[in-house]
Amino acid sequence: MNIYSIIGMIILGLVTGTVTSMIVALIFVFLGIAMFVVHLIK
């Protein structure tokens, strides 16, 4: 393992974690909007 592959793996992990957290946040936002709409309809 040279330093460049370690840096590449760290960057890849950060990007993957950021994308995953963004997807999770979007899912929670959609769930919140859906709950709000359901409450409005009721």
Backbone as JSON Lines, residues from 0, in Angstrom:
{"i":0,"aa":"M","n":[0.86,-1.2,0.0],"ca":[0.0,0.0,0.0],"c":[0.89,1.25,0.0]}
{"i":1,"aa":"N","n":[0.8,2.03,-1.06],"ca":[1.52,3.31,-1.06],"c":[0.57,4.41,-0.59]}
{"i":2,"aa":"I","n":[1.11,5.61,-0.41],"ca":[0.33,6.7,0.18],"c":[-0.82,7.12,-0.73]}
{"i":3,"aa":"Y","n":[-0.62,6.99,-2.07],"ca":[-1.68,7.46,-2.98],"c":[-2.91,6.56,-2.9]}
{"i":4,"aa":"S","n":[-2.71,5.25,-2.77],"ca":[-3.87,4.36,-2.68],"c":[-4.61,4.58,-1.36]}
{"i":5,"aa":"I","n":[-3.87,4.88,-0.29],"ca":[-4.51,5.16,1.0],"c":[-5.35,6.44,0.89]}
{"i":6,"aa":"I","n":[-4.76,7.49,0.28],"ca":[-5.5,8.75,0.11],"c":[-6.72,8.51,-0.77]}
{"i":7,"aa":"G","n":[-6.56,7.72,-1.83],"ca":[-7.69,7.43,-2.72],"c":[-8.8,6.7,-1.99]}
{"i":8,"aa":"M","n":[-8.43,5.74,-1.14],"ca":[-9.45,5.0,-0.39],"c":[-10.17,5.92,0.59]}
{"i":9,"aa":"I","n":[-9.43,6.84,1.23],"ca":[-10.06,7.77,2.17],"c":[-11.04,8.68,1.43]}
{"i":10,"aa":"I","n":[-10.62,9.21,0.27],"ca":[-11.5,10.08,-0.51],"c":[-12.73,9.31,-0.97]}
{"i":11,"aa":"L","n":[-12.52,8.06,-1.43],"ca":[-13.64,7.23,-1.88],"c":[-14.61,6.99,-0.73]}
{"i":12,"aa":"G","n":[-14.08,6.71,0.46],"ca":[-14.94,6.49,1.61],"c":[-15.72,7.74,1.99]}
{"i":13,"aa":"L","n":[-15.07,8.9,1.94],"ca":[-15.76,10.15,2.25],"c":[-16.87,10.42,1.26]}
{"i":14,"aa":"V","n":[-16.57,10.23,-0.05],"ca":[-17.59,10.48,-1.08],"c":[-18.76,9.52,-0.91]}
{"i":15,"aa":"T","n":[-18.45,8.24,-0.67],"ca":[-19.52,7.25,-0.51],"c":[-20.37,7.58,0.72]}
{"i":16,"aa":"G","n":[-19.74,7.96,1.82],"ca":[-20.48,8.3,3.03],"c":[-21.34,9.54,2.82]}
{"i":17,"aa":"T","n":[-20.81,10.52,2.09],"ca":[-21.58,11.74,1.83],"c":[-22.8,11.43,0.98]}
{"i":18,"aa":"V","n":[-22.61,10.64,-0.08],"ca":[-23.74,10.29,-0.95],"c":[-24.77,9.49,-0.18]}
{"i":19,"aa":"T","n":[-24.32,8.55,0.65],"ca":[-25.25,7.73,1.42],"c":[-26.06,8.59,2.39]}
{"i":20,"aa":"S","n":[-25.39,9.51,3.09],"ca":[-26.1,10.36,4.05],"c":[-27.07,11.29,3.33]}
{"i":21,"aa":"M","n":[-26.7,11.75,2.11],"ca":[-27.61,12.6,1.34],"c":[-28.86,11.82,0.94]}
{"i":22,"aa":"I","n":[-28.68,10.55,0.53],"ca":[-29.83,9.72,0.15],"c":[-30.73,9.48,1.36]}
{"i":23,"aa":"V","n":[-30.11,9.19,2.52],"ca":[-30.9,8.97,3.74],"c":[-31.66,10.24,4.11]}
{"i":24,"aa":"A","n":[-31.01,11.4,4.0],"ca":[-31.67,12.67,4.32],"c":[-32.84,12.91,3.37]}
{"i":25,"aa":"L","n":[-32.65,12.61,2.08],"ca":[-33.74,12.79,1.11],"c":[-34.91,11.89,1.46]}
{"i":26,"aa":"I","n":[-34.62,10.64,1.86],"ca":[-35.69,9.71,2.23],"c":[-36.47,10.26,3.42]}
{"i":27,"aa":"F","n":[-35.76,10.77,4.44],"ca":[-36.45,11.32,5.61],"c":[-37.28,12.54,5.23]}
{"i":28,"aa":"V","n":[-36.76,13.38,4.31],"ca":[-37.52,14.56,3.87],"c":[-38.8,14.13,3.17]}
{"i":29,"aa":"F","n":[-38.69,13.13,2.27],"ca":[-39.89,12.66,1.57],"c":[-40.88,12.06,2.56]}
{"i":30,"aa":"L","n":[-40.39,11.32,3.56],"ca":[-41.29,10.74,4.57],"c":[-41.99,11.85,5.34]}
{"i":31,"aa":"G","n":[-41.25,12.9,5.7],"ca":[-41.85,14.01,6.44],"c":[-42.92,14.71,5.61]}
{"i":32,"aa":"I","n":[-42.65,14.92,4.32],"ca":[-43.64,15.56,3.44],"c":[-44.87,14.66,3.31]}
{"i":33,"aa":"A","n":[-44.65,13.35,3.18],"ca":[-45.78,12.42,3.05],"c":[-46.64,12.45,4.32]}
{"i":34,"aa":"M","n":[-46.02,12.44,5.5],"ca":[-46.77,12.5,6.75],"c":[-47.55,13.81,6.85]}
{"i":35,"aa":"F","n":[-46.91,14.92,6.42],"ca":[-47.58,16.23,6.46],"c":[-48.8,16.23,5.55]}
{"i":36,"aa":"V","n":[-48.66,15.66,4.34],"ca":[-49.79,15.61,3.4],"c":[-50.91,14.74,3.95]}
{"i":37,"aa":"V","n":[-50.53,13.61,4.58],"ca":[-51.55,12.73,5.15],"c":[-52.32,13.46,6.25]}
{"i":38,"aa":"H","n":[-51.61,14.22,7.08],"ca":[-52.29,14.98,8.14],"c":[-53.19,16.05,7.54]}
{"i":39,"aa":"L","n":[-52.76,16.68,6.44],"ca":[-53.58,17.7,5.8],"c":[-54.85,17.07,5.22]}
{"i":40,"aa":"I","n":[-54.71,15.89,4.61],"ca":[-55.88,15.23,4.0],"c":[-56.88,14.84,5.08]}
{"i":41,"aa":"K","n":[-56.37,14.33,6.22],"ca":[-57.27,13.96,7.31],"c":[-57.85,15.24,7.92]}
